[in-house]
Amino acid sequence: MVADFIAQEPPFSRKRTEFLQGVSTPRAYLETCIAAIAHAESDVKAFTHLDLARAREQADAATQRYRGGRPLSAIDGMPIGVKDIIDTVDMPTRMNSEIYDGYTPMIDAPAVWAARAGGAVILGKTVTTEFAIGRPGPTANPHDVRHTPGGSSSGSAAGVASGMVAAAFATQTNGSILRPAGFCGVVGYKPTIGRLSTEGVHPLSRTNDHLGVIARSVTDAWWLARWVSEIAPQKGGLGLAGPLAEDVSGVSPGRVAVLRTRGFDELDATSLQVFDGQLERLMKAGVSVVEPTGDSALQSVVDDLNSVRDRSLEVLAYEMQARFSQYAERYPGKLSERVLGLVEQGRHVTRNRYGELLLSREHTRRKLAALFGGFDVLVLPSSSGPAPEGLAYTGSRTMLMYASFTGLPAVSVPVMQVDSLPFGLQLIGADGADYLLLRFAQWVGAHACDAAAAPGHGSGLAG
C-alpha cells in the first residue's frame, strides 16, 4: 500500500532545517521524491508530465545556495507540482482536454514564475479533471487506489500524499483544493479570494476561482502561498500578510461555530459520528463549540448558506458560458457532457439574474463578517465523507462551496479517518485573516487529531 511508504519522510519545513544545518541537501531530498515516483506513480498516476533531469539541476543549484548560506527563500529547494491548468513555459499545459493537446504556453503563470524565483524545484504537471470541472483523469487515491483522490486537483493531492512532491499548486472554484486534500490525508489551503494571482490559470468563474496550495504540513502550505503572494500578488489585490519564513505556530481558537447546514444530510452515520467526535475533542481541549440551535445569528447564516450550492452553480455557469460555448462550437465532440451541461445552464442565466446572484453573495458575505465578531473560526467537514470507491465520481462539492462562493479563506486539516480512509476537517476564517486561520489549523492538528491520523501516519501536520 502506498500509504505505508509515504509516512517515512517528514514535511519540507523539517527538511529545510537539515539543509540549513548542513545535515542534508535539497538534492538528497529530491531523490526521495523521485524514489516515491518510481514506487507509486504507475499506480497513483499523479502526473501528466515529468522533467526529472531539470528538477535535479534545480535541486543542485539550491544545494549550492544552502552550502553558501544564501538560500533564496523559505521554499528554496522545495519540490513542487503544478496543476495542469496552470501555464508553464517549459512543460505542456493540457487541461485534461483534447483541445489543448500539444499546447505549451509562451510564459509561466505569475505564481509559477514566483515559485521559480524562490528556488522551488518543479518536478512536473499534475493531473486535473477536464478544465478543472469536467471529466476526471486517471489519478487514484494513494491510501486505496480503488478510490478517487477527489477533484479537480487530483494529481496535486495524490502526489503530495504519495511523497512525490512536498507541495503542489491547486485551484478551487467549488471544492477542488480542500476535497482532494481531505480525501488524500494532506493539508489543503484555499486563500481569501484575490490574494494569489490567477493570471495564467485557465479560467472557469472569475468571481469564484482561487489559486491555492496542497502540502504535507500547514507550514509548507503557508510558505509557498506567502512567497508567491509576496513576489506575484493578484493585480489590485492585497496579497497575504504574515511571516515569510517562520514555522506556523499554533494558537487555540476560543469560540468555534459549527456550520451544520443541510449539506450534513449527505454524510453517512459513521462519518457524522467521526465529525462529532472531533467536536468533542475540541471541547475537551478548552474550545467553546457552538451549534446553530444555540445561536440565532449562526442559525440565520446557516439558513442562508443552504442555498449557496444552487447560487454558486448559476454564477459558474454564467461566467464560463462565453468561453466554453466557443470551445463547443469550434471543437465539437471534445467537451464532456458535464461541461456541456454547464454551458447550456449558463445560456439560461440572464444578466439581471446574474446581478441578483452577485448581490445575494454580498449579503451572505456581510452576514458572515458579522458572525466573526463572535467566533474565531467556522468548522465543518471537508467533504461528505471519505473518498468514494471508483474514479468516475470525485465526490460532492456541497461542503466546500460555502467558502468558495463567499471567497473566505479555508483549510482542510487531516485529523479524521473513516474506514481507514482520510476524512478532512474544514476550518473557515474571516476575510483576509489567512495567517490566523492557519495558526488555528496548526493547533487543531496538534490537539484534536485521531491517533490513526496523527503525524507519522501520513498527515504530516507538524512543521
N, C-alpha and C positions, 0 to 999 in steps of 0.2 A: 504494500500500500504506500502511495507517495507520501501520505501524511507522516509516516514513520521516518522518512528521510528528511523532510523539511524541518523537523523540530531541532535538528542539530546545530544550525547556525543562528547566532544572535542577530538582532537587527543592526542596521548600518551604524546607528549612533554609537553603539558599543564598539563596533569595529574601528570607527574613526578614532576613538580614544587610543586604540592599539597603534593606529597609524602615527598619531602624534607622539606616542611613546617610543616608536621605532620597533615595536614588538611584531607588527605585521605591516602589510603594504596593500594598496589598492589592487595591484596586480594579483596578489595572492587571494584576496577576497573575490576578485572577478573570476578566478579559476574555480572557486567553489560554486559560483553561479553557473559557469559553463558545465561543470560536472552535474549540477542539478538538471540542466537542459538535456544533457546526454542521458541521464537517468529517466527523466519523466516526460520529455516533450513528445515522444512518439505516442504516449497515451493521453496526455493532457491537451496537446495541440493549442498552446497559448499564443504562438507567433504566426504572423503571415510572412515575415521577412526577418532574417538574422544577418548581422555583419560582425562576426566574432573577431575577424582579423583587425578591423578598425577599432573594435572595442578594446582589444589588447593594446593597441597603440595608445589609445586614450588613457588606459589604466597605467601604462608605463610612464606616460607624461605626468600623471597625477602622483605616481610613486616618487618621481624625481622631485616634484614640488614639496612633498612632505619631508623628504630627506634633507631638502634645503631649508626647511622651516618656513615655506612660503605657500601654503595651500590657498587656493583662490577663494574658497568659501566653505561653509559647513557641508556642502554637498560635493565638494571636490572628491572624486573617486567613487561616487555613489553610482552603482549600476542601475539603470532605469530602462523601462519600456515606454513606448509611445503608442497610444491608441490609434488605430489605423483610419481615423477620420481627421487626424491632425497632420498638417503639412510638414514634410521632412525633405530637405533638398537632396539628400544622398540616398533616399530609400523610397520605393513606391508608396503611394497613398491610394488605396483601392476602395475604401468604404464598404468592403464586402459586397461589391456590385460589379457586374459585368461592364457596366457603363464606364467604369474607371480602370479597366484592365490596362496595364502598361503605363499608367499615368504617374509621373514623378514631378512634383512641384518645382518651381524655379527658385523659391526661397523657403526657409524654415518659418513655421509659425513663431511669433514672438516668444511664446513660452518655451519652445524647443531651443530657440536661439539663446534665450536667457540661461537655460539649463546647461548648454554647452559652455557659455561664458563662465559659469561657476565651476566647471570641471567635471560635471556629471558624465558618466560613461554610458552612452546609448547603445544598447545591445541590438534593438530591433523594434519592429512594429507589432503591436498586439491585436489579436482578433477582436472585431466588433460585430454586432449584429448589423444587418444591412442598413447603411446610413444612420446607425445608432437607434433605429426604431423598428426595423422590419425583420426579415428572415434571420434566424440565428446562424452562427458559424459552427465549426466543428469542435469547439473547446469543451472539455469535460471538467467536472469538479475534482480537484486533486484528492479530496477526502473520500470520494467514492465516484469513480469515473462513470458509473451508471446514472449519475445525477447531473443536472445542469449546474454550471458555475454562476448562473444569473446573467443578466444582460443589462445594458448593452456592452458594458466594459468587461466582457467575458475574459479575454486574454490577459488584461491588466490584473484582474483579481486572481485568476488562476496562476499566472506567472509569479506574482508576489507570494502567494500561498505555497507554491512549489519550491521557493528559494531560487528561482531563475533570475530574479531581479530584486533589488532591495525595495524599490518603489516604482510606480508607473503613473503616467498621466492618464486620466479618465475624464469622462464627461457625464453630465446628468441634465436631462430635460424633464424627465418624470422621476425615475428612480435608479438611474444607470451607474451610479457610483456606490451608493450605500447598500443596495440589494446584493450585487455580486460580492462586495466586501463581506457582508453578513453571511452569505452562503458559503464563502470560502474561508471564513475564520480569520480575517485580517482587518486592519483599520481602513475605513473609508471616510474621506473628509471632503465635503462639499462646502466651499466658502460662501459667504454672503455674495449674492449676485453682483457682478461687475467688479469684483476685487481682483480677479485674474483675467487676463486678456483672452477673449475667444476669437481674436483675429487669427486666421489660418486654420480654424476649426470649421469643418463643414456645418453650415447652419441648419437647424430644424425650426426652432422657435426662438427668435432673438430675445424675447422677454422672459423666456424660461431657461435658455441654455446656460449651463455653468461648466467651467473647467475646474477640475479638482484633482485629487491625488488618492491613490490606494497604496498602502505601505504596511510594513510589518509592525511598526510602532507609531505611537502618537507623535513622538519627537521627529521621526523620519518624515512623516507626512507634513508636519509643520515646517521643517527646514526647507523642503523642496518648494512648498507653496509660498513660503515667506520670501525666499530668494527670488523666485520668478516674479512675485509682486513688486519686489524692490527694483529689479532690472527692466522688466517689461510690463508695467501696470496697464490695466484697461484704459483706453483713451477716455479722458473725462472722469475716470474713477479715482477712488481714494486709496486703493491698494490695501494691504494688510498692515496693521500696527502690532509691534511686538518684537522680541529679540530675534536676531538673525542666526545666532549660533549656540544658544544655551539650550540644555535639555529642558523640555516642558515639565515644570514642577506641578504636581497635582494639588488641587485645592478642593475642599468639600463644598458641594452645593448645599446651601442651608435649607431651601424650600423648593420642592420639585412638584410640577404639575403633570398629572397623567393625562395624555390626550386620548382618552378612551372613546374614540369615535365609533361609528358603525363599521369601520374597517376591521374592528376586532371580531366581527361576525365571521370573517374569513379564517380565523385561527382555529385549529383543531384543539381538542381538550388538553392534550399534552403540552402543546406549545403555549397555550394560555396559562397553564399551571406553572410552567417554567418561568414565564414572564412575571407572573405574580410572585413567584419565589424570589426573583431579583428585587422586586419592590420591598419585600420583607427584609432582604439583606441590607438594602439602603436604610431602611428604618432602624435596623439593629445597629447600623454604623452611625446613627445620630442624625440622619436626614429626615426632614419633615416631608412626607409624601401625601399629596392632596389629590383626591379624586373629584371628578366633576360634580358628583352628587353632594359634595361638601362645600362647593364654592360656586355661587351663581354666575360670577363673571367667567369662570373657567367653563361652566356648562354652556354659556352663551357662545363662547369661542368654539367649543366642540360642535355645537349645532351648526355654526357657520361653516366649519371645516367639512361637514358631511356632504356638502355639495361641491367641494373642490375638485374631486375626480372628474366630474362632468364638465365643470367650467374650464379646467385645465386642458382637457382634450379638445374642446371647442377652440380655445386660443391656439393650441398647437396646430390643429387642422387648418385654421385660417392663415397662420403665419407661414406654414410650409407649402401652402397650396400653389402659389405662383411659380416657385422654383420647380417643384415636383410635377406640376402639370406639364412643364416643358420637357422634363425627362420622359414622362409618359408619351408625349406626342412625338418626340424625336427618337426615342428608343423603345418602340412598342415591344411588349413581351419581356422586358428586362427589369420590371419592378414587381415586387411581391404583392400578393393580394392585400396584405396588411397595409402596405404603403399606399396602394391604390385606393383602399377604403378610406384612409385619412384624407387623401386628395379629394375624393368625392364628398366627404363630410365638409371639408373646407369650402367647397363651392356653394354650400347652403348656409354658411355663416355670413350674414350681411355686415356691412361696415358699421351700421348702427348697433347691431348685436355685439360686434367686437368692442365697440366703445363701452357698451354696458358691462361687458366682461372685465375690461380694464378698470372701470370704476368700482366694480364689485371687489376686485382684487385689492384695491387701495383701502376699501372699507375693512376687509379682512385683516390687512396689514396693520391698520390703526388699532383694531381690537386686540391683536396680538401684542403690539407695542405697549398698550395699556396693561396687559396681563403681566408683562415682565416687570412692572412696577412692584408686583408682589411675589414673583417667583424668579429663581435663578436660572432654571432650565426646564424644558419640557421633555417628557420621556414617553416613548412608545417603542414597539419592536421595529427592527429594520426591514422586516418582511412579514408575510402572513404565515410564517412557519419556516422550517428548514427547506433546503433545495428540493424541488420536486424531482421525481425519477424521470429520466428521459432528457433528451437535448432539444426537443422541438418547442418546449414551453419554458421560458426563462423566469417565470414567476409573476405574481401580481405586483402592480405598481402602487396600489392604493395607499399603503402606509407611508410611501416616500413622497407622494405628490404634494403633501401639505407644505413642506419646506421648499420644494422646488417651485411651486406656484407663487409662494409669498417671497421667495428669494432669501429666506433666513438661513444662517449657517447651520449645518447639521453634520453629525459624525456618527458612524457606526462603530461600536466597540465590541470586540469579540469575547463576550463574557458568558455566553449561554450555549448549551447543546441540547438537541432533541434527537433521540435515536442515533447517537454517536455522530451526528452532523452538526456543524456550527449553526448558530442562530444569533444574529446580531442584536444588540441593544442600541436604539437610536436616541441620541440627545440632540435637541434643537435649542439654539441660543438666540439671543437678541440680535437685532440687525447691527452688523458691524462689530459685534463682540466676539470675534472669532477666536482670538487667543485665550480669552477667559473660558470659552466653551471647551477648547482643547485641554485646558487645565482641569476642568471638571471631568472630562473624559479620562484623563490620566488617573485621577483619583478614583473614579468609578472602576476602572480596570484593575486597580490595586485592592479595592475594598469590597467589591460586590461581584466577585468572579466565581463561577462554578469551578470546583477543583479540576474537573476534566478539561476546562477551557483556559486554565491558568497559563501564564508564561512558562515555557518549557514544554507545553503540549501543543504548540503551533500558533499561539496567538501573538507572541512577540510583543506584548504590550509595553513591557519595560523599555526604558531608553528614551 
